[in-house]
Amino acid sequence: MAFIAKSITVFYSEQEDRLGLIFSDKDKNQLAGSMTRQLFKGLLAQLPDWLATQYSDAMPCSTEQQQEINHIQHETSLQKATVTYGEMPRNERLETFLIGSISFTKVDLEAGDYKIKLVFQSLDKETEIVFVLNSEQLHKLMDEMLKQVKAWDINNPWQEKSATFTLPDTKDGMLH
């Protein structure tokens, strides 16, 4: 079954220790999916590098430079995209499934613009949720997911790495 989502509500289920996603379509129909920590970590491990390759005008750079670029793009995106906060919808008869895989592909539009198509698929491959968004919205979605799973202690792949620096020699040769 294919379901075209227009919005996603994100929450953390402490009882199940899973990230919950409620997908809503244009007619306000809803499906609920849950994501394991392992799947979310796998998504975060791939997504920053994949997003970086989508900028066709990017010049070759070092790993450190690319991390800095990724961080700046992420922070800028968070400022551009909006999110709506509110009460968690209560629907006792909501169909639920365990998300088994997530794929992301670039959808080219006119004038060099593009969207990103996320496909959430159940373990049994019978349920498929399609959600199309721009890169700013994707960054915001990932940020909101990370906020929900603070209990998992997952590092944000777009955060700046600890800066290391060297100071001139001191009398004792050590500086802490």
C-alpha positions in Angstrom: 0.0 0.0 0.0 1.4 3.4 -1.0 0.6 6.4 1.2 1.5 10.0 0.1 2.2 12.0 3.3 1.8 15.7 3.4 3.0 16.1 7.0 4.8 14.2 9.7 4.4 14.4 13.5 7.4 13.2 15.5 7.4 11.9 19.0 9.4 9.6 21.2 7.7 6.5 22.8 9.6 5.9 26.1 7.6 2.7 26.7 8.7 1.2 23.4 12.0 3.1 23.2 11.2 4.0 19.6 10.9 7.1 17.5 7.3 7.5 16.4 6.2 9.1 13.2 2.6 9.9 12.4 2.1 10.5 8.7 -0.9 12.5 7.5 -2.1 12.8 3.9 -4.1 15.6 2.3 -7.4 14.1 3.4 -6.2 13.9 7.1 -5.9 10.1 7.0 -3.1 8.9 9.2 -0.6 6.1 9.6 1.8 5.6 12.5 5.3 4.2 12.0 8.0 3.5 14.6 11.7 3.6 14.0 14.4 1.8 16.0 17.5 3.5 17.3 19.6 1.4 14.9 17.7 2.5 11.8 17.8 6.2 12.9 21.6 6.0 13.5 22.0 4.4 10.0 20.0 7.2 8.4 22.1 9.9 10.2 25.3 8.1 9.2 24.5 8.4 5.4 22.4 11.6 5.1 24.9 14.4 5.6 27.3 13.0 2.9 24.4 12.3 0.5 23.0 15.8 0.9 26.5 17.3 0.3 26.7 15.5 -3.0 23.4 17.0 -4.2 25.0 20.5 -4.5 26.4 20.2 -8.0 28.3 23.5 -7.8 30.4 22.3 -4.9 34.2 22.4 -5.2 36.4 19.6 -4.0 37.3 20.1 -0.3 38.8 18.3 2.6 36.8 16.3 5.1 37.0 19.1 7.7 35.9 21.7 5.2 33.0 19.5 4.1 31.9 19.1 7.7 32.0 22.8 8.2 30.0 23.4 5.0 27.5 20.7 6.1 27.2 22.4 9.5 26.5 25.8 8.0 24.0 24.4 5.5 22.2 22.7 8.4 22.1 25.8 10.6 20.9 27.9 7.7 18.2 25.4 6.9 16.9 25.3 10.4 16.4 29.0 10.3 14.5 28.8 7.0 12.1 25.9 7.6 9.2 26.2 10.0 7.6 23.6 12.2 4.3 23.5 14.0 4.1 22.4 17.6 1.0 21.2 19.3 -0.7 18.4 21.0 -0.1 14.8 20.0 -3.1 13.6 17.9 -5.0 10.9 19.7 -6.4 8.3 17.3 -7.1 5.0 19.0 -7.7 3.3 15.6 -4.5 4.4 14.0 -2.8 1.7 11.9 0.8 1.2 13.0 3.8 -0.4 11.5 7.5 -0.8 12.2 9.7 1.1 9.7 12.2 -1.4 8.2 13.9 0.9 5.7 14.1 4.5 4.5 15.4 5.5 1.1 16.0 9.1 -0.1 16.3 10.2 -3.7 16.7 13.5 -5.4 13.8 14.7 -7.6 15.0 17.4 -10.1 12.6 20.2 -10.7 12.8 23.2 -13.1 15.5 25.8 -13.0 18.0 23.6 -11.1 15.8 23.3 -8.1 15.2 19.9 -6.5 13.1 18.1 -3.8 14.0 15.1 -1.8 11.7 12.0 -1.8 11.8 10.0 1.4 10.3 6.5 1.3 9.5 4.8 4.6 8.9 1.1 4.1 7.6 -1.4 6.6 9.5 -4.5 7.5 7.1 -6.7 5.5 7.3 -4.2 2.6 3.5 -4.0 2.4 3.3 -0.4 3.7 5.2 2.4 1.9 5.0 6.1 2.9 6.2 8.7 0.4 7.1 12.1 1.7 8.5 14.8 -0.6 10.3 17.9 0.9 13.0 20.4 0.2 16.5 20.2 1.8 15.6 22.9 4.4 12.6 20.9 5.5 14.6 17.7 5.6 17.2 19.3 7.9 14.4 20.6 10.1 12.8 17.1 10.3 16.1 15.5 11.3 16.6 18.2 13.9 13.2 17.6 15.4 13.8 13.8 15.4 17.1 14.3 17.2 15.3 16.5 19.8 12.8 13.7 20.4 15.4 11.0 21.0 17.6 12.8 23.4 17.4 9.7 25.6 19.4 7.8 22.9 22.4 10.0 23.2 22.9 10.2 19.4 25.4 12.7 18.1 24.1 15.3 15.6 26.1 14.7 12.5 25.8 18.4 11.5 27.2 19.8 14.7 30.6 21.3 14.6 33.4 19.0 15.7 35.4 20.1 18.7 37.9 22.7 17.6 41.6 22.0 18.3 44.1 24.7 18.3 47.8 25.2 19.1 49.2 27.9 21.3 52.8 29.1 21.3 55.2 27.4 23.7 54.9 28.3 27.4 57.6 28.2 30.0 56.8 24.7 31.2 56.0 23.4 27.8 52.4 22.4 28.7 49.1 24.2 28.5 45.8 22.8 29.6 
